[in-house]
Amino acid sequence: MAISDLGPASRVLNFGNGVRIGNEIWFATRQILPTRVAAYDLTQRRITKSAPIPGVPGIWGIDAVGTDIFVSSYSPGLLFKVDTTTMDVTQVLDLREEVGWNVKTSPDGKLFVGTYPTARLWEYDPATGQATDHGRMDPDDTYVRDLAATNTTVYCGIGSRAGLVAYDRASGTRTDILPAELRDRTFGAVCRIAGDHLVVGISPTAEVLVVDTRDHSRYQILKTPNDSFVVGITSRGDEIFYTTRPSGSLYRFRLGDTAPTLVGVPVAEASNVRIGFLDDGRLWAVQGAGGILYDLGTRTTEALDMSSPDLAPMPERPMSLCHAGDRIVVGGSLGVQVVSSEPTPAFDTFRVPFGGEVKDMEAYGGVVHMGVYTLARYLTMPVDGRAVTEVVRVDAAQEQTRPTSLSVDRRRGLVLMSTEPDYGRWEGALNIWDGQRFRSWRGILPDQTVQSLCPDPHGVFLGGSTINGYGTTPTTTRAKLAYFDYRTERLAWLIEPTDGGVIVDLKLIGRVLAGVTRDGELFALDSRTREVLWRVDVGAVGGKLAVIDDRVFGTDGTRLWTAKVGRHEPSLRVLADGLNQSWFGAPEVVTDGVRALFTTRGTNLIRVDLS
């Protein structure tokens, strides 16, 4: 056996937020290592400063007090101060949470941070260093997704069941002021104070709520056509400007208007996560892949030059892998990386950028078929191509967002994609594309997400997850396994073969169906009788499996292992150890089907040639 290092699995520049201080726009990275903040100087037209943020994989929140910026991180949730004159970085607060979603400054110079998963509000005083935990803003929900602060009130956008909490800074009173007609939404997602009004973007309908801060009973709701998310809001006098996703559009309205006006599309399908105005009237925006300036008069876009020795595309944690002939396609943030599968590369690695994250993919018929988050989209790319095509997306009425597995039924020419429901929603779906229409069976696994699938001559095996949309509480404890019959379009049977809560992957080898759970149990059952044949511990974590002949191959994040699949319990054989993998999601192994395996070591792609 020989192991070859193929270099970084995926490299990208990915920004989670930004803020302007005078003549500088500060960018904060996410999903790439090391995490950094960097300043783009508007006069010099280049990156002039950068600083690493230690010990965290990315940043979500950012705001400024004077010449200091403050950023909040995830995994873990911390608050850092960056002195933009000396570039000193100091951790000032442990939020004791997984994510610090946002940082916003109040007019009196205090900082407020909203968190996940207990929807807490923290206050930090930069002048004294005092931190105050104001507690949960909603006892039954998980996100303070965004916030806006005045001298008297902090407004918190709540999710994953939409809410809008007005927190009185003097009394500590919490009042949910979200209008009743928006209660069935998922998030109060983006918040902005504009004079005496609060402007809030609502997900997943891209509505804009405008509330009079002097009288919360006075409000307007503006609808945005043909979009799903409001991602950035800014204001100029009584004019409000906001950006949407997935279209990448920019809209404007004046306070009191009943409908927004489309200004333009600065960059198609881009996510403008932070926007504001320069002194000359141009709009600046931080996007996932960089920054832009947009001239409202000429409707022209200038991309900022983000190149810098400290800010070159960095290795990211991969999300998915696909073997496609002479190449490996690696799913990541804002696109895929294409890497030669040979130890001596047949071509230079390159990136195919697009909006979204590929959660699973498969190559068949000269095409890479991709399941893409968000909006549960199915995209394709020629194996030798450099551009993707969106084929279809799951109907919004099904309330699905995150593909969990994708497989091509090669006998019938069907694309099978399983999905997780939207934030705060219940029951995933099996979705089948027959070349003309996308049909969905939501709730096919009662009270569960469809996490994995495996086609069979007459149907498809479905593996479940007790986890529904983010922010929901599971109502079941064991993952379900089912068989969906194409002929009846119903479940032929439904069982619970394991104690695990998530069946990450399924593979059919002869008559034996093998599956692996998130907590590292490999199991097998007779696909006809449904008898569970054996269950074996394969490590702390279970991931996506590869098959060569009668053997499955997998990784637990540290070890690459294999087991022979048959009717009798196998012995586990470890092929490699000490991989120290860093995945964004479940670890994965793919194969050429003959003798080579592909997985990662750290964030690098490796090839394992079996002897």
N, C-alpha and C positions, 0 to 999 in steps of 0.2 A: 504493500500500500504506500502511495506517495501523496503528499499534500503540497499543493502549489498555492502561493499567495497571489491573487489576481489584483491586489490593490484595493483602494476604498470601494465599497459596494455602491455608494452614492455620495455625490458632493453637491452642495446647493448653498445659495444664500437665501436665508429665510428670516423675515422680520415679523415680529409679533406686535410691535407698536412703535410709536415715536412721539417726539415733542419738539417744538421750536423754542429756542432761547436766543433772542436777538438775531444775529446773522448766521446762526447755526441750526440745522435740523438734526436732532439726535435720533438715531435708530437703535432699536434693541432686537437682538436675534433670538430665535427659538429653534429647537430641534437640531441644531448643529453644535459641534463641540470644537473649541471652547466657546461658551456663551460670551457675547460681547455687547457693549454699547459703543457706538461710533458717531462722530460728528461730521456732517457734511457742511463745509463752509460755503455760503452762497456767493461770496466775493471771489474766493479762489477756485470755486467750482470743482471741489474735490474733497475726499475724506482727509481730514487733517488731524484727527485725534481718535483714539480707541482705547478701551480698557476691558480686560477680562472680568467677568463676574464669576467668582469661584463656586464650585460645588453644586451647580444647578444646571439642568439641561435646557433651560430657556426662560424667557421673560414674557409676561402678559401685560402687566401694568406699568405705566410710566407717567410722571409729571414732574414739574419743576417748582422749586422755591428759590427765588433769586437765581444765582448761578449754579446751584446744586440741583442735580436730578435725583429722583427716587424711583426705584424700579422694584416690582414685585415678581417673584419667581414661582415656579411650580416644581413639585417633586424634589425637595420640599418647598412649602410656601414660606418665603423669607422676604424681608424688606431691606434693600440696600440703599446707601447714599453714595453718590458719585460727585466729588468735587470737580467741576468741569475746568477749573483753573489749574489745579495740581494733579488731577486725574487719580487722586486717592479714592479707593473703594472701601467702604465700611459696611459690614452687616449691622443694622441698627435694631432689627426686630425679628424674632421668630414668631410667625403667626400661628404656629402649632396646627397647621392645616396642610392639606395636599397642594392647594393652589391659592395664590393671591391673584385674583382675577383682574383687579384694576387698582389704580392709584389715582386719586383726584385731590387737588388742592382747593381749600376753601378761601374766600377773600381775606380772612384774617390769618392766613399762613399756616393753617393746620393741614395735615395729610390724613386722608381716609382711605382705607383699604377694604375691599369686599372679598370674601373667600368662598371656597368650595372645600369640603362637602357639607359644612354645617351652616352656610349662609350667614356668617358672622360679619360684623362691622368693627374694624379696628380704627383707632385714632392715634396719630403720632404727632407730637409737637417738636419740630426741629430745633426750636429755640432752647428747650429744656431737656429734650431726650425722653420725656415722659410718654408712655404708651398706655392706652386705655382700651380694654376689650369691652365693647358695648353690647356684646351678646348676639344671639341669633335674631336676625331681622324677620325671619319666618320660621316658626318652630317645626313646620311640616315640610319644608323644602330645603334644597341643597345649595343653590347658587345665589350670591349677590353678583350678578353678571356684569353690571356696570352701576355707576353712581354719579351723582352731581351734588355739590355742596354749596349752600349759602351760609351766611353768618348765623342763621337760626336753624336751618333744616338740612338734613342729608337725605336725598332721594335715592332709594335703592331699587334697581331693576332686579326682580326676583325670577327664578326659574328652578326647575324645569316645568313647573306649572305657573304660568305667568302671574306676576304680582308687581305692585309698585308701592313701596313702603316709604312714607314720609316719617323720618326719625327726628323728633324734636330734640335739639342739642341741649336745651336747658333742662327739660323735664324727663327726658328719656322715653317719652311716649312714642309708640309705634302705631301708625295708622295706614292701613292699606287703602290707597286712593285710586286703584286701577278701576276704570269703568266696567260695569257688569258685562257689557257686550264684548269685552276682550278677555273674559275669564277663561275661555277655552283655548287660548293661545299657549305657547310654550315659554316665552321669555319677554320680559322687559329688558331688551338687549343692549341698547345704547342710550345714554342720557346726556343732555346738554342744557345748561341754563342760558337763556337768551332774554336778557332784561328781566321782566316780571313773569316770564313764562318758562316752563319746563318742557323740553322736547324729548320724546322717547321713541326709539325705534322698536317695533313689535315683531317678534318672530313667531311662526315661520310665514307670515303673511305680508311682510314689508309694509305694514301700516305705520303711520306716524301719529303719535298722540301728542297733542299740545295742551298743557294744563296751565291755567292761571295760578301762579303761586300765591296770590293774595286770596283766592277763593277756589279751592280744589274742586268744587262742584261745577266750575265753568271749564269746559274742555271742548276740543275738536278732535276728530279722527279723520286723517287724510289717507286715502288708499293709493297705493302704487301699483300700476298695472304690470302684470307679467313678471313679477319678481318675488323673491322669497325672504330676503334678509336686508335690513338696514344695518350697515357696518360702520359708517362714519357720519358725524354730524358736526357742522360748524355754523356760525352766524355772523352777520354783518349788519348792524342796526336791527331793523325789523325783518331782514331777509334771512331765511334759513336755507342752508344748502345741505344735502345729504347724498350719500352714495349707497348703492345697492349691490347685492349679489344674488344670483350668479352672473347677471348681465354686465356688471361693471359700470352701470349708468350713474350719472350725476343729475340730481333734481334740485329745483329751488321753488320756494313759495314765500310769500309775505305773511306775517301774522295776520290772521283773519281770512286768508284765502281758504277756499273749500277744496281745492285740488292742486297738486304740484305740477310744475312744468318741467319737461325734460330739457336739460341744458345740453347734454352731449354724453358721449361714452369715451372718456379719456383713454382707457385701455380696455378693450373688450375682455370680459370675463375676469377682470382683475378684482381683487378685494382691497378696497381703499380703507384700511383699518383706522387711520387717523388723518384728518384733513384740517386745513386752516388757511388763513390768508397771509400773503406777504404784504409789505407796505406798498408795493406797486400794483396791488389788486389781483395778482395772479394767485391761484390756488395751489398749495402744496399738499402732497399726499404721500403717506407711507403705505406701500403695498407689500404683499407677501414677498415679492421677489426684488424689491428695491424702492426707489422713490421717483416721483415725477413732479413737474410743474405744469399747470394747466392754465392757458390764457383764455379767459371767458369771452373776450372780444373776438378773437380769431378762431376759437375752438381748436387750438393746436396744443399738442402735448410734447413736452421735453423730458426725456428720460435722464435722470441724474447718473453721472458716472460714479458708480460705487466701488470701482477697482481700487485696491489698496493692498500693500503687503500683509497687513493684519486682517484684511477683510476679503480675502479670496474665498471662493466656494469651499466650504468646510465639509468634512465627513458628517453625515447624519445617520441616525438610527434607521435602518431599512424597515419597511412595512410589509413587503411581499417580494417573492422571487418567481421567475418563470424561465425555464429552459426553452430556448427557441433556436434550435439548430446550432449555428456557430456562435451564439451569443446568449448571455443571461440578461434578462430585463429585470431591473430592480425598482420596485415601487417605493416612492418617497414623497416628500412634501412638494407640491406644485409641479409634479411631473414624474418621469421615469428616467433612470440612468441605464444606458445600454453598454455592456461590458463584454469584451471578447471572452469566450469560454476556454480559450487555449492558453497554456502556460506562457507561450510566446505569442503575444497578441496578434491577431490577424488584422486588427484595425484599432484606432485610437478610441477610447471610451468617449461617449457623447451623451448629452442630455436632451430629452424631448420635453419641453416645458408645456404645461397646461394647468388650468385651475383644478384643484382637487387632490385626493390621495387614493392611490390604487390599493385596495384592501385585499384583492385576490385576482389572479389572472391565469390564463391557460393559452398555450399556443396550439392552433389547429388550422390546417388548410392554408398555410402561409400567412396567417393572421394571428396577432396577439389579442385575445379577448379579455377585457378588463372590467372589473366591478369597482366603481369609483364613488367615494364619499366626497362631498355631501350630495343630497338629493337623489341617492340611489340610482346612479347613472350607469349605463352600459356603453363603453367606448371600445373602439377597435383601432388597431395600428398594423399595417403590413409588417411582417417580420423584418424586412429590410428597409422599413420606412423611417421617417423622421417627423411624422405628424400624426395626430390622432383624429378620429372622427367620432362625434357623439351619435350613436345609433338611436338610443331611446332612453327614457328614464321612467322609473315606476310612477304611475299616476299619483299625483299629490294627495288625492283622496284616500290613498292607502296609508298615508302618514309613515312612510319608511324613509330612512336616511342613510344607513351605513351598511354597505354590502359586507357579508361575513364569509361567503364562499361563492366561487364561480366554477362551473364545469360545463364542458361541451358534451352533450349526448351525441356521439359520433354516428350511431346507428340511425338516428332520427333527424339529425341536423338541428337539434334544439340547443339553445343556450340556457342553462339553468343558473339562476342567481338567488341566493338566500340573503335576506336582509334583516337588520335590526330596526325596530321602530324609532321614531323621532324622540327627542328629549321629552320625558314626562308621559310618553305614550306606551300603550301595551300591545303586545303580540306582534312578532315578526311575520315574515311572509316568505313563501316560495313563489318565485317569479320565473316565468318561462317565455322566452322569445322564440317564435317560430319563423322569423324572417319577415313577418308582416305585422304582428301585434304582440304586445307584452301583456300576458295574463298573470294575475296575482291571486294567491290564496293566502290572505292574511288570517292569522289565528289558526293555521292548519295544525300547529302544535299548541294546544290550549294554554294560555297564560305564559308562553315561552317565546323566545326568539328562535328562529331557525338558524343555527350556528354553522352547520356543515351539511354537505350533501354528497351523494355518490350515485351516479346513474346505473341502471340495471336494464336488461332488455325490455322489460314491461313497465318500468317506473323508476322511482328514485328513492333512495334511502335518505332520511332526514334526521340529523342529530340536533338536539335542542340545547338551549341555555336557559337557566332560571332567571337570567338577567334580561330585563326588557329595556325600554328606553332609559337613558341616563336620568337619574333622579327619581326613579321608581323603586319601590321595595318589593323584592321577590315574594310571590305567593306560593311558589313551589320550592322544593328542596332538592330534587333529583332531576337530572336531565332526562328528557324523553327521547326515545328512538322510534321512528315510524317508517312505514313504507307507503309512498304515494303511488297509486296505480293510475297510469296514463289512461287506461280504458274506461275506468269509472270516474276518474278525476276526484277520487276520495281516498282516504287512508284505508289501507287493507288491514293494518294492525298498528298497535301502539303499545310499547313496553318501556320499562325503566331498567336497563341492563346493568347499571353501575350506580354507585353511591355518589359519583361526581356530579357537580352542578352544571358543568359545561362540557359538551362533546366537541372538541376542537376540530377533529378531522375523522373521515371515514374512508376506507379503501376496501374494495371487493377483490378477493383473491380466490379464484375458483368458486366454491360454495361458501367460503368463510368470509364473513364481514368483520374487518378489524377496525377498531376505533380507539381514540386516545382522548383522555379528559384533560382539562386545564391543570388539574392537580397531579398529573403524572401517572395515570393508570392506563395501561394498554389492555384492551379486552377484545375478545373474539366471540362470535356466535354463528351458529349455523343459519345461513340466510333463508332457508326454507322452513325449518322447524322452530327457529328463533331461540333455540337452546343456547344458553351462555356456556361456552366451552372452557374458557379460562380467563383469568385476570392477573396481570403482572405489573409490578411497580417499575417504572422506567426513569424515575427521578422526581425532582421537586416540581417540574413544570412539563406539561405536554404541549407539543406544537404540531405544525403541519408535517405530514408524512410523505415519504417518497417510496416507490415500489420498484424493485427489480426482481423479476421472476416470482418466487414465493417468499421473498423477504421484504420486510418494511424497514425503513431507516428513519430515524428521528433524532432530535436533540432536546436536551433539557436546559439549554443555555450555557452549559459547561461541558457536557459530554456529547459526542456523536455516537449513537448506538444502533444496533441492528438486532432483529429477531426474526426467526422463521415462523411464518404463519401457516398453521394447520390445525388439526383437531386436537392436538395435544399441546400442553403448556410448554412454551419454548424457554430456552435459556437466553438471557440477554448478553450480548457481546458488545463491549465498548471498543470502538474503533479509534477514538481520539478523546483526549481529556484536556482540561485547562483552556477551553476556547474563550471563556470570558466574553460571551456574546452580548451585544447591546442592541436589542430590537425595540421597535415601537409597535408592540403587539406580540403575538405569539411567535416563537422562533420557528424556523422553517428549513426544510431540506428539499431540494429538487434534484432530478437526475436526468441523464440522457437516455435512461432506460436500458443501458447496456453495461457500462462499467464505471461511469463517473458520477460522483455526487457533488453538489454545490451547496454550501452553507456559509456561515461567517465565523471569523475569529476577531473578536472586538467588533469594529465596524468595517473590517475588511472582508471582501469576498474570497473564499478559498475553494479550490477544486481538490477533491479527494478521488484519486484513481485506485480502484480496488484491484488487488493482485489476483 
